[in-house]
Amino acid sequence: MNMKTFFLLLSLTILLFGCTKGQQYQNVDAKTFSTLIKNNEGIVLDVRTSQEYSRGHIEGSTLISTSDQKFVDKVKLLQKDKPLYIYCLTGSRSRSVANYLSKNGYSIIYNLQRGIIEWNQLGYPIVQSDVIAASSNKAYSNTEFQQLISGKLVLVDFHAPWCAPCKKLSPTIEKVKADYTGKANVEKVDIEVNKSLQTAYNVQSIPGLILFKSGKEVWRHIGVLTYEELSKILNQYL
């Protein structure tokens, strides 16, 4: 299905179901949206273009643009057990995405009804950044990856450069890597350039952590962990 067809179907879905009692997401104003993202450990999703994102976005948000050809594949990697806070410029694109996700297994969704325009009007903070660059991380062959996980204890962090929760977890991963030198190997695998490994190891959401001992999976986790939580797991298998 091409992107034009996909969003045509989304628009039809809104017309048919968007105002029914079966709607599975909530439209909220900017004040409520701000309170929600401060008080919950959810995922803030920006669905605008990369150019719009670079000019100003909500801090900590994940960019998955509706104009991205890989949009469907990327949004499917968002955790289904976390609240989703979705926004765009005016609330139109985000409403379409909220409708789509609510019908594909995501149950806690909030849409910024009047978009980041209202957010800006109320003076809530935004940050600017460069457009996210394409991944330059290593692509592993199956043989290379088998060698990688063959050590006594290997923690693999499956992530993507556009994933905000992955960035949040990164300092913890780096600290674990430094503190467990000589005791456990810690490796980062970018799913953008390692699709075959993502499929082979059934990584359905990111960040996805898998712990291998002598080449066999002994533990896995989806989402952000604290250093204390992760080190406790590693210590159990040392």
Backbone as a ProteinNet text record, in pm:
[ID]
protein_1_A
[PRIMARY]
MNMKTFFLLLSLTILLFGCTKGQQYQNVDAKTFSTLIKNNEGIVLDVRTSQEYSRGHIEGSTLISTSDQKFVDKVKLLQKDKPLYIYCLTGSRSRSVANYLSKNGYSIIYNLQRGIIEWNQLGYPIVQSDVIAASSNKAYSNTEFQQLISGKLVLVDFHAPWCAPCKKLSPTIEKVKADYTGKANVEKVDIEVNKSLQTAYNVQSIPGLILFKSGKEVWRHIGVLTYEELSKILNQYL
[TERTIARY]
83.8	0	87.6	66.8	147.2	90	169.1	129.8	3.6	-14.8	-134.1	-259.2	-253.5	-367.7	-392.1	-281	-291.2	-366.5	-329.2	-392.8	-531.5	-562.1	-698.8	-787.5	-737	-812.3	-828	-723.6	-734	-843	-848	-948.6	-1088.9	-1106.6	-1236.5	-1275.2	-1173.7	-1199.2	-1251.2	-1190.4	-1234.1	-1377.8	-1411	-1546.1	-1648.3	-1610.3	-1705.5	-1714.2	-1597.6	-1593.7	-1544.7	-1485.6	-1418.1	-1506.6	-1634.6	-1722	-1817.3	-1791.4	-1879.4	-1838.3	-1924.2	-1893.9	-1779.5	-1746.1	-1637.9	-1500.6	-1492.4	-1362.6	-1274.8	-1150.7	-1063.6	-950.3	-961.1	-859.7	-930	-854.1	-912.4	-849.6	-933.3	-887	-872.9	-756.2	-734.3	-674.8	-692.7	-634.6	-488.1	-418.6	-274.8	-242.4	-327.2	-302.1	-307.4	-408.6	-421.4	-307.8	-274.7	-166.4	-35.4	-7.7	114.1	117.7	5	-2.4	18.4	-42.6	-33.3	109.9	180	314.9	414.2	380.6	466.5	445.8	324.9	289.7	289.6	313.3	306.9	432.8	468.5	583.9	537.6	483.1	435.3	528.4	480.7	558.8	492.6	567.3	518.3	555.7	457.1	478.1	446.3	546.9	532.6	521.2	410.8	388.6	403.7	467.9	489.5	609.7	645.5	762.2	889.1	1002	1129.3	1164.6	1121.9	1148.4	1069.7	942	860.7	920.1	961.7	1018.2	1143.1	1230.8	1356.4	1334	1224.9	1197.7	1145	1092	1043.5	953.7	989.6	909.8	909	818.5	810.8	928.6	997.2	1118.3	1086.8	1173.5	1156.6	1063	1016.3	921.5	992.6	923.3	970.5	910.2	994.1	945.3	922.1	796.6	763.1	666.3	718.6	638.8	539.3	419.9	320.8	365	465.8	517.5	628.4	667.5	772.5	718.5	788.2	744.7	742.5	818.6	823.8	735.2	642.4	560.3	493.3	426	351.3	444.9	558.7	654.5	706.6	731	787.2	686.8	563.1	466.7	432.3	445.2	417.9	521	635.6	740.3	719.5	622.9	594.1	530.1	566.7	513.7	363	294.2	148.8	102	194.4	155.6	185.5	221	248.4	146.9	111.4	25.1	96	19	71.9	13	99.9	58	97.3	-0.2	27.7	-5.8	80.7	51.6	108.6	51.3	102.5	87.9	69.4	58	-78.9	-185.9	-321.7	-410.9	-364.4	-445.5	-507.6	-490.1	-551.4	-476.4	-348.2	-268.2	-262.8	-246.9	-238.5	-370	-482.4	-612.6	-622.5	-572.2	-572.4	-487.4	-370.9	-280.9	-342.4	-403.8	-467.9	-577.6	-654.4	-760.1	-702.3	-595.2	-531	-476.8	-404.1	-342.2	-446.2	-556.6	-660.3	-724	-716.9	-773.4	-667.9	-546.9	-438.6	-366.8	-444.9	-392.9	-343	-348.4	-304.4	-427	-428	-551.8	-551.3	-433	-427.4	-364.8	-448.7	-402.6	-465.5	-381.2	-427.9	-382.8	-475.9	-446.3	-453.2	-346.6	-346.5	-439.1	-561.2	-672.2	-645.4	-584.4	-557.9	-409.4	-336.8	-199.1	-101.8	20.6	126.3	103.8	13.4	-23.2	-77	-170	-223	-115.1	-31.9	80	167.2	199.5	281.7	208.5	78.7	0.1	-1.9	1	-1.4	138	238.5	374.2	444.7	397.8	465.7	597.2	697.3	831.5	842.1	928.2	965.5	1116.6	1172.1	1316.1	1337.8	1452.7	1489.1	1605	1614	1723.6	1740.6	1854.1	1877.3	1787.8	1764.1	1687	1763.4	1690.3	1753.9	1823.1	1950.5	2028.1	1999	2025.8	2011.5	2113.4	2080.7	2168.5	2299.7	2407.5	2538.9	2594.9	2507.7	2550.5	2577.4	2644.2	2689.1	2574	2586.1	2493.6	2562.5	2497.4	2556	2503.7	2592.9	2548.3	2504.7	2432.5	2386.8	2505.6	2610.3	2730	2797.4	2808.8	2870	2791.2	2657.8	2576.1	2586.6	2592.6	2608.6	2740.3	2843.5	2971.7	2962.6	2886.7	2870.4	2807.7	2707.1	2633	2686.1	2797.5	2849.7	2926.8	2950.2	3023.5	2942.8	3006.5	2940.2	2814.3	2821.6	2704.4	2707.4	2602.6	2597.2	2459.5	2456.8	2332.4	2324.2	2215.2	2196.7	2081.4	2109.9	2010.3	1964.9	1844.9	1786.8	1720.5	1761.6	1714.8	1703.7	1661.3	1656.3	1691.5	1752.7	1797	1683.6	1560.8	1448	1367.1	1402.7	1323.9	1364.6	1276.3	1307.1	1328.4	1245.3	1273.2	1409.4	1453.1	1586	1694.5	1675.7	1772.8	1773.5	1656.5	1646.8	1721.3	1715.7	1782	1932.7	1977.7	2117.5	2220	2203.9	2302.6	2314.9	2201.5	2204.9	2284.4	2261.5	2333.7	2483.7	2520.6	2662.8	2726.4	2654.3	2707.4	2723.9	2626.3	2636.2	2755.2	2771	2882.1	3016	3029	3154.4	3175.4	3071	3084	3100.3	3052.1	3059	3166.1	3261	3372.4	3445.8	3464.4	3530.6	3436.2	3313	3214.9	3100.8	3060.4	2952.9	2978	2944.7	2953.5	2818.3	2821.3	2699.8	2710.6	2613.7	2617.5	2487.1	2497.1	2379.2	2356.9	2234.4	2199.8	2087.9	2117	2022.2	1930.5	1800.9	1710.1	1690.3	1724.4	1710.7	1801.5	1915.4	2009.8	2023.6	1941.1	1945.5	1804.9	1728.4	1590.3	1582	1677.1	1672.4	1690.3	1774	1793.1	1669.8	1608.5	1484.5	1378.9	1367.7	1271.1	1310.9	1437.1	1485.2	1466.6	1482.2	1471.4	1339.9	1245.9	1109.5	1105.6	1180.8	1181.1	1063.6	955.2	832.1	817.9	895.3	893	1034.2	1058.8	1190.4	1174.5	1275.5	1396.5	1366.2	1437.2	1420.6	1553	1556.4	1678.4	1668.9	1774	1781.3	1915.6	1911.3	2033.4	2061	2182	2224	2333.3	2325.4	2430.3	2476.1	2603.2	2660.5	2577.4	2528.7	2455.8	2307.7	2255.7	2113.4	2045	1925.2	1849.5	1803.5	1831	1789.2	1694.4	1683.1	1598.1	1574.8	1456.4	1430	1335.8	1342.5	1260	1234.7	1115.4	1081.1	1065.1	1131.7	1115.9	1235.7	1222.3	1330.2	1340.8	1464.5	1494.2	1592.8	1594.9	1697.5	1825.8	1934.2	2062.6	2051.7	1987.5	1974.2	1896.4	1789.2	1707.8	1786.2	1858.5	1932.4	2052.5	2124.5	2239.3	2196.3	2079.7	2028.1	2005.2	1951	1929.7	2062.7	2159	2289.1	2356.3	2347.2	2410	2351.1	2224.4	2161	2221.6	2274.7	2326.2	2477.4	2546.8	2693.4	2744.6
-119.4	0	124.7	217.2	338.4	439.2	545.4	640.8	717.2	748.7	822	740.7	612.3	523.9	508.4	495.6	477.6	593.1	716	830.7	859.3	813.2	819.9	731.1	611.3	519.5	575	641.5	703.8	810.3	890.6	996.4	938.5	830.7	764.8	708.3	655.5	601.4	709.3	827.5	939.2	976.8	985.3	1023.1	922.4	794.6	689.5	665.5	674.5	630.3	735.2	843.4	937.4	998.4	1013	1078.8	981.8	854	755.7	731.8	664.2	632.2	534.4	466.5	369.1	430.5	562.2	627.2	590.2	549.5	497.5	591.9	719.1	815.1	940	1023.4	1144.4	1268.1	1361.6	1492.1	1580.6	1643.3	1727.8	1862	1963.1	2093.9	2095.5	2204.8	2213	2208	2269.6	2268.4	2126.2	2051.2	1912.1	1827.6	1850.2	1775.7	1796.3	1921.2	1952.8	1881	1881.7	1814.2	1664.4	1605.5	1461.3	1417.1	1488.9	1443.3	1467.3	1556.2	1577.5	1469	1418.9	1327.7	1180.4	1149.9	1010.3	970	842.5	787.9	731.3	819.1	775.8	819.3	808.8	843.5	961.1	1069.4	1186.7	1170.5	1171.3	1143	1264.5	1313.5	1424.2	1364.9	1393.5	1331.9	1432.1	1546.8	1646.4	1609.2	1697.1	1673.7	1701.8	1653.4	1676	1824.4	1898.4	2042.2	2114	2077.8	2136.4	2101.6	1978.3	1929.5	2008.7	2033.2	2101.5	2247.1	2307.9	2447.8	2463.1	2357.9	2364.4	2246.7	2171.2	2054.8	2042.4	1960.9	1935.8	1849.1	1891.9	1819.9	1674.1	1585	1442.5	1371.1	1439.3	1376	1290.8	1187.8	1100.8	1149.1	1168.5	1211	1090.2	1070.8	975.3	1048.3	1101.6	1186.6	1104.7	1160.9	1093.6	1091.6	1171	1170.6	1068.1	1001.5	900.2	773.1	722.3	600.2	479.8	487.8	378.1	407	499.4	543.2	426.4	339.9	229.4	136.7	101.7	13	74.5	205.2	271.4	282.3	323.7	340.8	207.4	99.3	-32.6	-72	-1.6	-30.5	42.7	133.2	203.4	107.2	120.7	30.9	45.5	-67.6	-65.1	-53.5	-74.8	-67.1	69.2	167	302	399.6	505.2	608.5	677.3	713.5	786.8	927.1	1026.8	1166	1218.2	1239	1266.1	1410.7	1471.6	1608.6	1636.1	1737.9	1788.5	1940.7	2005.4	2151.1	2197.8	2140	2186.6	2080.8	1957.4	1849.5	1759.3	1789.3	1710	1579.4	1590.7	1470.7	1380.7	1441	1361.4	1289.5	1351	1285.5	1161.1	1171.8	1056.8	943.2	979.4	878.8	816.3	898.8	847.5	748.1	778.7	689.1	556.1	565.2	443.5	357.2	419.4	344	283.3	355.6	304.3	177.4	159.2	40.2	-66.9	-41.8	-138.7	-170.7	-177.8	-232	-132.7	-2	98.3	153.4	145	173.9	305.2	363.6	488.2	594.4	674.5	771.8	907.7	1011.1	1147.8	1228.8	1300	1383.1	1530.6	1605.6	1749.7	1813	1842.6	1873.1	1988.7	2094.9	2210.7	2226.5	2117.2	2111.7	2200	2200.9	2277.2	2427.9	2466.8	2608.9	2658.6	2583.7	2623.4	2613.7	2511.6	2494.5	2620.4	2669.8	2790.6	2915	2922.9	3039	3053.6	2939.7	2941.6	2954.9	2961.1	2984.8	2864.6	2743.6	2624.4	2605.6	2546	2540.8	2446.2	2486.8	2400.9	2405.8	2306.9	2303.7	2290.9	2337.8	2327.8	2232.1	2168.4	2075.3	2056.6	1998.7	1964.9	1848.8	1834.8	1721.4	1593.2	1491.7	1364.8	1304.9	1271.9	1216.2	1068.3	1019.7	876.5	800.1	680	601.9	568.9	577.4	537	422.5	357.8	249.8	121.7	29.5	-93.6	-185	-243.1	-347.3	-481.4	-569.7	-699.5	-807.8	-893.4	-1014.8	-1113.3	-1215.5	-1314.1	-1380.4	-1408	-1471.6	-1380.4	-1251.7	-1155.1	-1143.8	-1143.8	-1129.9	-1254.1	-1372.3	-1495.5	-1493.7	-1441.4	-1428.9	-1326.4	-1220.7	-1113.9	-1164.1	-1250	-1295.2	-1425.7	-1474	-1603.7	-1595.9	-1474.5	-1460	-1509.1	-1510.1	-1561.8	-1482.9	-1350.2	-1268.5	-1144.5	-1129.4	-1019.7	-954.2	-823.1	-747.3	-669.5	-689.4	-621	-522.8	-398.8	-291.5	-265.4	-310.8	-283.4	-145.3	-55	83.1	141.3	268.5	341.5	487.1	557.5	695.2	794.5	761.7	853.8	829.8	729.3	684.4	759.6	845.7	923.7	836.1	732.9	645.7	577.2	545.8	486.1	583.3	711.6	814.1	830.4	819.9	831.8	718.5	599.4	482.8	483.5	553.4	546.8	573.8	676.7	697.9	578.5	513.2	393.8	282.7	263.2	159.9	187.9	314.7	350.8	330	360.4	340.2	191.6	111.1	-33.3	-88.7	-40.7	-87	-58.7	59.9	96.5	18	6.2	-57.1	-207.8	-269.1	-415.6	-463.3	-376.3	-415.8	-534.6	-639	-759.2	-860.7	-817.5	-909.7	-940	-839.2	-857.6	-761.4	-804.3	-717.2	-649.6	-523.5	-448.3	-394.4	-429.3	-390.5	-322.6	-223.8	-153.2	-194.3	-230.4	-272.2	-182.3	-108.9	-16.3	-94.1	-97.1	-175.6	-114.6	13.8	77.5	11.4	-37	-101.2	-250.6	-301.8	-444.7	-503	-482.1	-529.6	-681.4	-752.2	-898.3	-947.4	-879.2	-917.4	-882.6	-769.3	-732	-840.9	-890.3	-995.8	-1127.6	-1163.5	-1291.9	-1304.6	-1193.2	-1196.8	-1137	-1119.1	-1079.4	-955.6	-853.8	-727.8	-644.8	-640.8	-577.2	-433.2	-393.3	-256	-216.2	-84.3	-36	75.4	91.5	11.2	-131.8	-225.6	-366.5	-423.6	-473.7	-529.9	-681.6	-748.4	-894.5	-932.6	-1018.6	-1066.8	-1209.4	-1230.2	-1362.7	-1416.1	-1546.2	-1613.7	-1734.5	-1731.5	-1836.7	-1857.4	-1747.2	-1752.6	-1778.8	-1800.7	-1829.5	-1713.7	-1681.1	-1575.1	-1620	-1535.4	-1568.8	-1463.7	-1347	-1239.8	-1137.2	-1073.3	-961.4	-862.2	-739.9	-632.8	-527.8	-468.7	-358.9	-232.3	-125.5	2.2	42.9	157	217.4	154.5	128.8	79.3	173.2	172.4	246.8	164.4	230.5	160.4	51.6	82.2	-14.3	-137.7	-116.5	-228.9	-316.7	-253.8	-329.6	-401.7	-336.6	-401.2	-520.2	-510.6	-621.1	-743.9	-723.4	-833.6	-895.4	-811.7	-862.1	-943.5	-893.4	-962.3	-1100.9	-1119.7	-1249.9	-1355.2	-1310.6	-1405.8	-1411.1	-1333.6	-1337.9	-1468.7
0	0	0	-97.2	-96.7	2.6	31.2	135	98.6	-29.9	-71.6	-43.6	-76.9	-51.1	98.3	175.3	319.8	385	351.2	415.6	361.5	241.6	192.4	277.8	309.2	394.1	535.3	585.5	717.1	718.8	614.5	605.4	602.2	527.4	520.8	657.1	729.9	862.9	956	948.1	1032.6	1001.8	873.7	834.2	883	878.9	914.6	1064.5	1133.5	1272.1	1371.7	1323.2	1411.7	1517.4	1494.2	1591.5	1661.1	1648.6	1710.6	1854.5	1928.5	2067.3	2078.1	1968.9	1971.8	1960.1	1951.4	1938.2	2057	2029.4	2132.8	2169.4	2138	2179	2229.8	2300.9	2357.7	2294.8	2251.7	2207.9	2331.1	2349.6	2466.8	2424.3	2510	2480.9	2524.6	2492.1	2517.8	2667.2	2750	2893.8	2948.4	2907.4	2951.5	2896.8	2770.2	2705	2781.1	2819.6	2893.3	3027.9	3098.2	3228.4	3214.2	3111.9	3091	3064.7	2978	2943	3056.9	3149.4	3265.5	3370	3379.6	3488	3450.7	3322.5	3278.5	3204.9	3216.8	3145.2	3011.7	2927.5	2797.1	2686.7	2562.6	2445.1	2374.6	2358.5	2286.5	2140.1	2052.6	1910.6	1825	1753.2	1659.5	1519.8	1450.1	1318.4	1204.2	1231.7	1128	1040.7	949.5	865.3	945.5	896.7	964.3	967.1	864.1	861.2	971.1	988.1	1094.6	1231.3	1245.1	1371.3	1408.7	1311	1338.9	1381	1333.7	1367.9	1510.8	1568.2	1705.3	1738.3	1842.5	1882.8	2034.6	2084.6	2228	2268.9	2373.2	2415.8	2449.3	2402.6	2430.5	2336.5	2232	2139.8	2035.8	1990.8	1884	1753	1653.2	1522	1432.1	1392.2	1285.9	1194.1	1086.9	999	917.2	899.6	814.7	668.6	634.4	496.7	477.5	585	579.8	514.7	414.1	346.5	441.6	550.4	647.9	769.3	754.2	866.4	938.4	864.9	926.5	1002.1	940.9	1007	1135.6	1135.4	1252.5	1366.3	1336.9	1446.1	1511.3	1436.8	1493.7	1598.3	1600.6	1698.3	1829.8	1835.2	1959.8	2059.6	2185.2	2287.3	2301.4	2305.3	2317.7	2461.8	2556.5	2697.1	2758	2673	2719.6	2661.2	2734.2	2675.4	2559.1	2457.9	2343.5	2342.5	2326.2	2320.2	2181.6	2095.4	1954.4	1919.9	1838.7	1796	1657.2	1593	1465.2	1469.3	1356.8	1354.9	1403.6	1346.8	1376.8	1441.3	1449.6	1506	1402.9	1275.7	1169.4	1142.5	1116.3	1088.8	1212.4	1328.5	1451	1478.8	1442.8	1461.1	1372.1	1250.3	1160	1215.3	1267.8	1323.8	1449.1	1533.8	1654.6	1619.2	1517.5	1472.3	1426.1	1347.5	1295.2	1409.1	1503.1	1610.9	1705	1726.9	1816.7	1762	1632.5	1569.4	1546.2	1595.2	1576.7	1707.8	1814.6	1939.3	2042.3	2010.9	2107.6	2179.7	2311.9	2385.7	2462.1	2490.9	2566.9	2477.8	2414.1	2315.2	2342.4	2341	2356	2234.8	2174.4	2058.5	2098.4	2065.3	2090	1987.2	2031.3	1941	1845.5	1893.7	1808.3	1776.4	1795.4	1751.4	1826.4	1776.3	1841.2	1826.5	1738.2	1727.8	1862.3	1922.1	2052.5	2160	2151.7	2245.2	2246.7	2126.7	2115.3	2164.6	2136.1	2178.3	2330.1	2400.7	2546.8	2606.8	2521.6	2569.2	2627.7	2596.3	2646.5	2571.2	2636.4	2577	2456.9	2363.7	2251.8	2238.4	2171.2	2145.9	1996.1	1950.8	1810	1794.7	1678.2	1654.2	1505.5	1468.3	1328.9	1289.9	1161.3	1111.5	1142.8	1187.2	1222	1100.7	1116.2	1005.7	989.6	868.8	843.4	927	962.9	1048.1	977.6	1054.6	1003.1	1086.5	1163.6	1250.5	1172.3	1236.9	1172.3	1133.7	1015.1	970.5	991.6	1066.6	1099.3	1005.7	961	892.7	1000.6	961.8	1059.9	1128.5	1052	1107.9	1209.4	1174.9	1266.2	1395.7	1384	1504.1	1591.9	1531.1	1608.3	1685.2	1622	1690.6	1803.1	1778.8	1876.7	2005.9	1994.3	2113.1	2171.4	2117.9	2162.1	2293	2342	2467.4	2586.6	2703.6	2823.3	2858.1	2848.4	2877.7	2787.8	2706.7	2610.3	2614.9	2641.7	2640.6	2509.8	2435.4	2307.1	2319.1	2282.3	2284	2140.2	2106.6	1974.9	1981.4	1891.8	1898.6	1757.9	1750.9	1623.7	1651.1	1553.9	1577.3	1599.4	1554.2	1568.3	1695.9	1772.7	1888.3	2014.9	2067.4	2187.5	2311.6	2336.8	2451.7	2441.3	2317.9	2299.3	2342.7	2308.4	2348.6	2500.5	2560.2	2706.4	2775.1	2715.8	2774	2750.4	2647.5	2605.1	2715.7	2800.6	2907.6	3002.5	3030.6	3115.4	3047.9	2917.4	2842.9	2844.7	2825.4	2823.6	2960.9	3067.6	3203.5	3233.4	3193.6	3212.5	3134.6	3011.5	2927.4	2993.9	3052.4	3118.7	3248.6	3328.5	3460	3452.8	3344.6	3334.4	3236.9	3205.2	3119	3180.9	3098.2	3147.2	3207.6	3238.7	3297.1	3199.5	3122.8	3024.2	2908.5	2788.9	2672	2650.6	2612.7	2583.7	2441.7	2356.7	2216	2176.9	2088.4	2037.3	1891.9	1858.7	1722.8	1671	1566.4	1504.6	1409.9	1439.4	1355.7	1217.2	1201.7	1070.9	967.7	1012.2	920.1	947.6	1038.3	1072.4	1080.2	973.6	969.8	986.4	926.8	932.5	1076.2	1153.9	1293.9	1376.2	1346	1414	1395	1272.2	1242.1	1305.9	1294.2	1344.6	1495.3	1566.3	1712.4	1763.1	1670.3	1704.6	1794.1	1754	1827.5	1776.1	1852.1	1806.7	1853.9	1954.9	2004.4	2045.3	2044.5	2086.1	2189.5	2278.1	2286.9	2332.2	2270.6	2303.9	2350.7	2472.6	2529.8	2533.7	2485	2492.6	2553.2	2652.9	2718.3	2674	2623.9	2577.7	2669.9	2697.7	2774.2	2694.5	2655	2569.9	2444.3	2385.7	2259.5	2271.2	2391.9	2410.5	2484.5	2439.3	2505.1	2643.1	2745.3	2881.3	2940.9	2874.4	2928.9	2820.2	2824.4	2733.8	2799.9	2751.6	2808.5	2701.6	2704.9	2615.4	2697.9	2655.8	2722.6	2806.9	2872.7	2949.1	3087.8	3129.5	3263.4	3331.2	3462.9	3535.4	3539.2	3573.4	3586.2	3693	3803.9	3912.8	3868.8	3795	3748.2	3651.5	3560.4	3459.9	3520.5	3610	3671.9	3759.2	3821.6	3901	3812.7	3692.8	3599.9	3558.2	3522.5	3478.6	3589.8	3711.2	3823.6	3845.1	3811.5	3828.2	3736.5	3620.8	3522	3512.4	3594	3594	3654.3
[MASK]
++++++++++++++++++++++++++++++++++++++++++++++++++++++++++++++++++++++++++++++++++++++++++++++++++++++++++++++++++++++++++++++++++++++++++++++++++++++++++++++++++++++++++++++++++++++++++++++++++++++++++++++++++++++++++++++++++++++++++++++

